[in-house]
Amino acid sequence: MRPVVTLDWTPVCPLDRLDPDRGVAALVQDVQVAVFRTTDGLYAVDNLDPVGGAYVMSRGLVGSRGGVPTLASPLHKQVYDLTTGRCLDLPGVTLRRHPVRCRDGLVEVRLRQEE
């Protein structure tokens, strides 16, 4: 399957409402998304933990591994690369990423769906 990006950007919140290294959950076109602001930029991933099956990723721990921004699941602590979505602890497991941007001080997310 190859990723498909929807055309619509959905406003999530003002940039100043995102605390550094803390996540927020947002509903984007009926999909729960976790949005993070780090010193490296903005990241948006599915809020669904691919291992635990619960909608908790917005409560995950932001960090880094080898200079790469990461997100650790709050359930079982699997660590994901925020730039690729790849799980660094379990081969073959990924966390779906979504394009995110800040436009005029407003954070917007565009869903990425699998074909």
MDAnalysis code that builds the backbone (N, CA, C; Angstrom):
import MDAnalysis as mda
import numpy as np

u = mda.Universe.empty(345, n_residues=115, atom_resindex=np.repeat(np.arange(115), 3), trajectory=True)
u.add_TopologyAttr("name", ["N", "CA", "C"] * 115)
u.add_TopologyAttr("resid", np.arange(1, 116))
u.add_TopologyAttr("resname", ["MET", "ARG", "PRO", "VAL", "VAL", "THR", "LEU", "ASP", "TRP", "THR", "PRO", "VAL", "CYS", "PRO", "LEU", "ASP", "ARG", "LEU", "ASP", "PRO", "ASP", "ARG", "GLY", "VAL", "ALA", "ALA", "LEU", "VAL", "GLN", "ASP", "VAL", "GLN", "VAL", "ALA", "VAL", "PHE", "ARG", "THR", "THR", "ASP", "GLY", "LEU", "TYR", "ALA", "VAL", "ASP", "ASN", "LEU", "ASP", "PRO", "VAL", "GLY", "GLY", "ALA", "TYR", "VAL", "MET", "SER", "ARG", "GLY", "LEU", "VAL", "GLY", "SER", "ARG", "GLY", "GLY", "VAL", "PRO", "THR", "LEU", "ALA", "SER", "PRO", "LEU", "HIS", "LYS", "GLN", "VAL", "TYR", "ASP", "LEU", "THR", "THR", "GLY", "ARG", "CYS", "LEU", "ASP", "LEU", "PRO", "GLY", "VAL", "THR", "LEU", "ARG", "ARG", "HIS", "PRO", "VAL", "ARG", "CYS", "ARG", "ASP", "GLY", "LEU", "VAL", "GLU", "VAL", "ARG", "LEU", "ARG", "GLN", "GLU", "GLU"])
u.atoms.positions = np.array([
    [0.840, -1.180, 0.000],
    [0.000, 0.000, 0.000],
    [0.880, 1.236, 0.000],
    [0.437, 2.254, -0.685],
    [1.176, 3.510, -0.636],
    [0.300, 4.562, 0.026],
    [0.959, 5.496, 0.746],
    [0.167, 6.489, 1.463],
    [-0.510, 7.475, 0.523],
    [-1.691, 7.890, 0.894],
    [-2.437, 8.900, 0.164],
    [-2.700, 10.048, 1.125],
    [-2.444, 11.254, 0.689],
    [-2.674, 12.419, 1.525],
    [-3.958, 13.087, 1.066],
    [-4.838, 13.390, 2.011],
    [-6.064, 14.089, 1.649],
    [-5.732, 15.526, 1.292],
    [-6.631, 16.191, 0.601],
    [-6.378, 17.545, 0.138],
    [-6.628, 18.602, 1.202],
    [-7.450, 18.301, 2.179],
    [-7.882, 19.310, 3.131],
    [-6.987, 19.385, 4.353],
    [-6.623, 20.613, 4.706],
    [-5.929, 20.878, 5.964],
    [-6.990, 21.202, 6.999],
    [-6.877, 20.608, 8.170],
    [-7.835, 20.821, 9.249],
    [-7.158, 21.609, 10.369],
    [-7.714, 22.753, 10.756],
    [-7.149, 23.497, 11.885],
    [-7.304, 22.694, 13.175],
    [-6.245, 22.670, 13.987],
    [-6.256, 21.910, 15.238],
    [-6.276, 22.850, 16.442],
    [-5.319, 23.788, 16.483],
    [-5.242, 24.724, 17.608],
    [-4.215, 25.797, 17.288],
    [-4.234, 26.907, 18.031],
    [-3.167, 27.903, 17.880],
    [-1.830, 27.304, 18.339],
    [-0.754, 27.688, 17.682],
    [0.575, 27.161, 18.007],
    [0.922, 27.403, 19.472],
    [0.553, 28.546, 20.007],
    [0.929, 28.850, 21.390],
    [0.174, 28.006, 22.423],
    [-0.796, 27.233, 21.990],
    [-1.503, 26.306, 22.901],
    [-0.780, 24.960, 23.031],
    [0.221, 24.732, 22.161],
    [0.997, 23.492, 22.233],
    [2.217, 23.708, 23.115],
    [2.248, 23.041, 24.262],
    [3.424, 23.114, 25.133],
    [4.537, 22.281, 24.514],
    [5.780, 22.773, 24.584],
    [6.898, 21.988, 24.035],
    [6.975, 20.594, 24.653],
    [7.178, 19.614, 23.802],
    [7.356, 18.207, 24.195],
    [6.150, 17.596, 24.908],
    [4.988, 18.161, 24.688],
    [3.731, 17.608, 25.212],
    [2.784, 17.412, 24.043],
    [1.963, 16.395, 24.110],
    [1.038, 16.115, 23.028],
    [-0.367, 16.595, 23.316],
    [-1.108, 16.807, 22.244],
    [-2.542, 17.074, 22.340],
    [-3.249, 16.136, 21.373],
    [-4.435, 15.700, 21.750],
    [-5.248, 14.867, 20.867],
    [-6.223, 15.759, 20.128],
    [-6.445, 15.449, 18.865],
    [-7.387, 16.216, 18.044],
    [-8.154, 15.249, 17.159],
    [-9.384, 15.615, 16.863],
    [-10.195, 14.827, 15.938],
    [-10.122, 15.495, 14.577],
    [-9.528, 14.804, 13.622],
    [-9.342, 15.329, 12.270],
    [-10.107, 14.421, 11.318],
    [-11.207, 14.908, 10.774],
    [-12.035, 14.133, 9.850],
    [-12.341, 12.741, 10.428],
    [-12.791, 12.708, 11.668],
    [-13.174, 11.480, 12.366],
    [-12.013, 10.548, 12.704],
    [-10.781, 11.036, 12.646],
    [-9.608, 10.252, 13.015],
    [-8.929, 10.952, 14.188],
    [-8.630, 10.183, 15.253],
    [-7.902, 10.758, 16.380],
    [-6.429, 10.867, 16.034],
    [-5.916, 12.092, 16.171],
    [-4.529, 12.404, 15.840],
    [-3.861, 12.986, 17.075],
    [-2.586, 12.666, 17.274],
    [-1.781, 13.258, 18.343],
    [-0.815, 14.243, 17.704],
    [-0.786, 15.464, 18.223],
    [0.058, 16.526, 17.672],
    [1.081, 16.931, 18.731],
    [2.340, 17.091, 18.293],
    [3.440, 17.433, 19.188],
    [4.236, 18.602, 18.633],
    [4.706, 19.437, 19.560],
    [5.627, 20.525, 19.234],
    [6.923, 20.231, 19.969],
    [8.004, 20.088, 19.210],
    [9.317, 19.845, 19.804],
    [10.263, 20.950, 19.340],
    [11.491, 20.916, 19.833],
    [12.481, 21.889, 19.365],
    [12.810, 21.670, 17.890],
    [12.522, 20.459, 17.380],
    [12.768, 20.131, 15.972],
    [11.611, 20.511, 15.057],
    [10.443, 20.810, 15.626],
    [9.303, 21.175, 14.787],
    [8.004, 20.564, 15.270],
    [7.054, 20.483, 14.351],
    [5.730, 19.928, 14.631],
    [5.624, 18.528, 14.054],
    [4.924, 17.665, 14.789],
    [4.701, 16.292, 14.341],
    [3.257, 15.921, 14.611],
    [2.678, 15.123, 13.706],
    [1.321, 14.603, 13.896],
    [1.344, 13.116, 13.555],
    [0.782, 12.323, 14.463],
    [0.722, 10.864, 14.285],
    [-0.657, 10.399, 14.718],
    [-0.996, 9.170, 14.366],
    [-2.240, 8.598, 14.879],
    [-2.188, 8.560, 16.402],
    [-3.307, 8.806, 17.038],
    [-3.388, 8.719, 18.490],
    [-3.514, 7.260, 18.948],
    [-3.802, 6.365, 18.023],
    [-3.956, 4.938, 18.326],
    [-2.590, 4.271, 18.470],
    [-2.350, 3.696, 19.624],
    [-1.123, 2.947, 19.869],
    [-1.199, 1.659, 19.049],
    [-0.278, 1.449, 18.084],
    [-0.378, 0.267, 17.227],
    [-0.128, -1.052, 17.963],
    [0.493, -1.013, 19.118],
    [0.747, -2.236, 19.885],
    [-0.349, -2.454, 20.920],
    [-0.655, -1.432, 21.704],
    [-1.622, -1.570, 22.782],
    [-3.069, -1.461, 22.346],
    [-3.310, -0.843, 21.176],
    [-4.668, -0.736, 20.656],
    [-5.540, 0.302, 21.337],
    [-4.947, 1.187, 22.135],
    [-5.715, 2.238, 22.818],
    [-5.332, 3.609, 22.249],
    [-6.232, 4.548, 22.355],
    [-6.002, 5.905, 21.862],
    [-5.290, 6.720, 22.931],
    [-3.954, 6.576, 22.993],
    [-3.181, 7.177, 24.084],
    [-1.890, 7.875, 23.642],
    [-1.558, 7.864, 22.387],
    [-0.250, 8.364, 21.970],
    [-0.042, 9.844, 22.293],
    [-1.117, 10.617, 22.398],
    [-0.967, 12.035, 22.740],
    [-0.412, 12.201, 24.154],
    [-0.477, 11.153, 24.964],
    [0.058, 11.182, 26.331],
    [1.432, 10.529, 26.413],
    [2.024, 10.242, 25.255],
    [3.337, 9.599, 25.225],
    [4.454, 10.540, 25.648],
    [5.627, 9.964, 25.841],
    [6.797, 10.711, 26.281],
    [7.669, 11.083, 25.088],
    [7.881, 12.382, 24.895],
    [8.713, 12.873, 23.803],
    [10.169, 12.866, 24.259],
    [11.049, 12.421, 23.393],
    [12.472, 12.393, 23.705],
    [13.278, 12.349, 22.429],
    [14.452, 11.757, 22.505],
    [15.276, 11.588, 21.310],
    [16.179, 10.374, 21.513],
    [16.561, 9.818, 20.394],
    [17.482, 8.687, 20.400],
    [18.441, 8.916, 19.250],
    [19.701, 9.098, 19.569],
    [20.692, 9.358, 18.531],
    [20.401, 10.627, 17.753],
    [19.838, 11.635, 18.410],
    [19.529, 12.901, 17.758],
    [18.226, 12.911, 16.976],
    [17.509, 11.789, 16.990],
    [16.238, 11.678, 16.276],
    [15.095, 11.889, 17.269],
    [14.124, 12.779, 16.960],
    [13.000, 12.966, 17.875],
    [12.147, 11.707, 17.946],
    [11.766, 11.346, 19.180],
    [11.035, 10.100, 19.384],
    [9.811, 10.321, 20.264],
    [8.943, 9.321, 20.224],
    [7.748, 9.292, 21.057],
    [7.636, 7.894, 21.651],
    [7.542, 7.817, 22.986],
    [7.385, 6.531, 23.663],
    [5.923, 6.350, 24.048],
    [5.378, 5.196, 23.733],
    [4.005, 4.886, 24.103],
    [3.852, 4.914, 25.616],
    [2.766, 5.517, 26.104],
    [2.565, 5.527, 27.551],
    [2.137, 4.162, 28.102],
    [1.776, 3.227, 27.233],
    [1.333, 1.912, 27.702],
    [2.492, 0.965, 27.955],
    [3.199, 0.604, 26.889],
    [4.251, -0.406, 27.010],
    [5.628, 0.143, 26.681],
    [5.705, 1.464, 26.454],
    [6.966, 2.193, 26.269],
    [7.709, 1.875, 24.974],
    [7.031, 1.326, 23.951],
    [7.701, 1.200, 22.663],
    [8.024, 2.611, 22.174],
    [9.191, 2.756, 21.566],
    [9.648, 4.069, 21.117],
    [9.545, 4.144, 19.601],
    [8.974, 5.270, 19.114],
    [8.768, 5.497, 17.683],
    [9.562, 6.712, 17.236],
    [10.138, 6.626, 16.055],
    [10.802, 7.748, 15.410],
    [9.713, 8.692, 14.905],
    [9.681, 9.927, 15.390],
    [8.633, 10.866, 14.968],
    [8.779, 11.301, 13.514],
    [9.969, 11.164, 12.932],
    [10.147, 11.585, 11.542],
    [9.699, 10.530, 10.537],
    [9.709, 9.254, 10.955],
    [9.332, 8.178, 10.027],
    [8.127, 7.370, 10.507],
    [7.865, 7.384, 11.809],
    [6.806, 6.563, 12.380],
    [7.250, 5.153, 12.721],
    [8.480, 4.805, 12.384],
    [8.992, 3.453, 12.606],
    [9.230, 3.193, 14.091],
    [8.813, 2.026, 14.558],
    [9.070, 1.621, 15.937],
    [10.535, 1.200, 16.046],
    [11.244, 1.779, 17.014],
    [12.660, 1.465, 17.186],
    [12.878, 0.210, 18.014],
    [11.805, -0.304, 18.604],
    [11.916, -1.481, 19.471],
    [11.348, -2.755, 18.859],
    [10.378, -2.621, 17.958],
    [9.727, -3.782, 17.351],
    [9.770, -3.671, 15.831],
    [10.553, -4.507, 15.170],
    [10.623, -4.451, 13.715],
    [9.248, -4.651, 13.075],
    [8.979, -3.884, 12.033],
    [7.733, -4.030, 11.286],
    [6.552, -3.265, 11.841],
    [6.704, -2.630, 12.996],
    [5.613, -1.864, 13.587],
    [5.832, -0.387, 13.270],
    [4.774, 0.274, 12.821],
    [4.875, 1.702, 12.520],
    [3.678, 2.458, 13.087],
    [3.896, 3.720, 13.299],
    [2.879, 4.648, 13.754],
    [2.622, 5.588, 12.584],
    [1.377, 5.660, 12.120],
    [1.078, 6.461, 10.934],
    [1.292, 7.942, 11.230],
    [2.052, 8.596, 10.364],
    [2.327, 10.029, 10.472],
    [1.412, 10.806, 9.537],
    [1.227, 12.086, 9.856],
    [0.403, 12.964, 9.033],
    [1.128, 14.281, 8.820],
    [0.973, 14.879, 7.641],
    [1.556, 16.203, 7.427],
    [0.955, 17.209, 8.407],
    [1.806, 18.079, 8.928],
    [1.367, 19.107, 9.870],
    [2.121, 20.392, 9.536],
    [1.452, 21.517, 9.731],
    [2.091, 22.802, 9.449],
    [1.508, 23.860, 10.388],
    [2.226, 24.966, 10.448],
    [1.713, 26.128, 11.168],
    [1.537, 27.235, 10.142],
    [0.316, 27.721, 10.033],
    [0.022, 28.789, 9.079],
    [-0.689, 29.906, 9.830],
    [-0.084, 31.085, 9.797],
    [-0.637, 32.252, 10.498],
    [-0.900, 31.958, 11.974],
    [0.014, 31.212, 12.599],
    [-0.101, 30.913, 14.017],
    [-1.066, 29.800, 14.367],
    [-1.627, 29.134, 13.351],
    [-2.598, 28.065, 13.576],
    [-2.021, 26.739, 13.088],
    [-2.031, 25.733, 13.958],
    [-1.531, 24.400, 13.594],
    [-2.609, 23.683, 12.799],
    [-2.213, 23.126, 11.656],
    [-3.136, 22.409, 10.776],
    [-2.576, 21.028, 10.456],
    [-3.463, 20.052, 10.331],
    [-3.084, 18.673, 10.010],
    [-3.833, 18.236, 8.765],
    [-3.138, 17.482, 7.933],
    [-3.757, 16.878, 6.748],
    [-3.577, 15.371, 6.872],
    [-4.685, 14.649, 6.865],
    [-4.615, 13.197, 7.060],
    [-3.863, 12.485, 5.949],
    [-3.105, 11.492, 6.376],
    [-2.464, 10.572, 5.436],
    [-3.181, 9.257, 5.599],
    [-3.704, 8.710, 4.520],
    [-4.438, 7.456, 4.576],
    [-3.727, 6.429, 3.731],
    [-3.932, 5.180, 4.053],
    [-3.341, 4.093, 3.273],
    [-4.321, 3.667, 2.194],
    [-3.799, 3.413, 1.003],
    [-4.647, 2.921, -0.098],
    [-4.924, 1.459, 0.052],
])
